[in-house]
Amino acid sequence: MGRAGDAGGMTEMLDYKYFAGVVLFTLLLIYTYYNGQRINLKKIRGTAASLERALKPVEKRYTWLGGVVGFSADFKVQGFEEVQAVLTLMPRQSLLYMPFVLLRGAEDRLQLLFFLKEKPFEELHTIPVGKRRPHIHNMERLKRAVERHGGLDVEILYERDPSVASGIAGALSYRLSNVKQISLTPERGVFYVELFVKSLTPEELEEFLGRVCDLLSTYKFK
């Protein structure tokens, strides 16, 4: 009888620990969901406000991406045919999915496409060394140089004249650690910037966007 009672008590204890573990894990999931949602919503609002203050659009249209994962936006901006932005955030609200995202090295990213009124004269790419080089369609016809800007080695890809890409890297050198890629493509007349924005405050992002707009208004890409 004693052994049977001990076995029953042990089973009840294990059942209790299992139940308590399930409850704690459920509470952790709920906390992660609401805390992650709060962080992402704050980042979304701050990024949208920075874009609007820097670009001063006369028209704007936002589309949500998967709840609080980010947004895509289309802006009518003076001096450009159009400006498009895509903000993609880590799914902080999903405790189960976040480990896979971190293993892939994903980060909060902002992609910007400035559609220029005048098409540039050649294709250019500026990529900080150490960042994974994106697929570039016309890679075989581009020349390569490595320069030092803002304390970082920067890969310059160009067709004929590296001075414009070098000037772009120099003008934005103070924030190159946050840059994944800067490109100029004649086919679509697009100036493209991709940024890692996790560590950027809304004020820092607004300042960077303002510098990009100033750069595009003064540089002659033809």
PyMOL commands that set and color helices and strands:
alter all, ss='L'
color gray80, all
select helices_A, chain A and resi 2-55+98-103+139-141+163-171+173-178+202-218
alter helices_A, ss='H'
color red, helices_A
select strands_A, chain A and resi 59-65+70-76+80-88+109-116+124-128+143-149+152-158+179-185+190-196
alter strands_A, ss='S'
color yellow, strands_A
deselect
rebuild
show_as cartoon
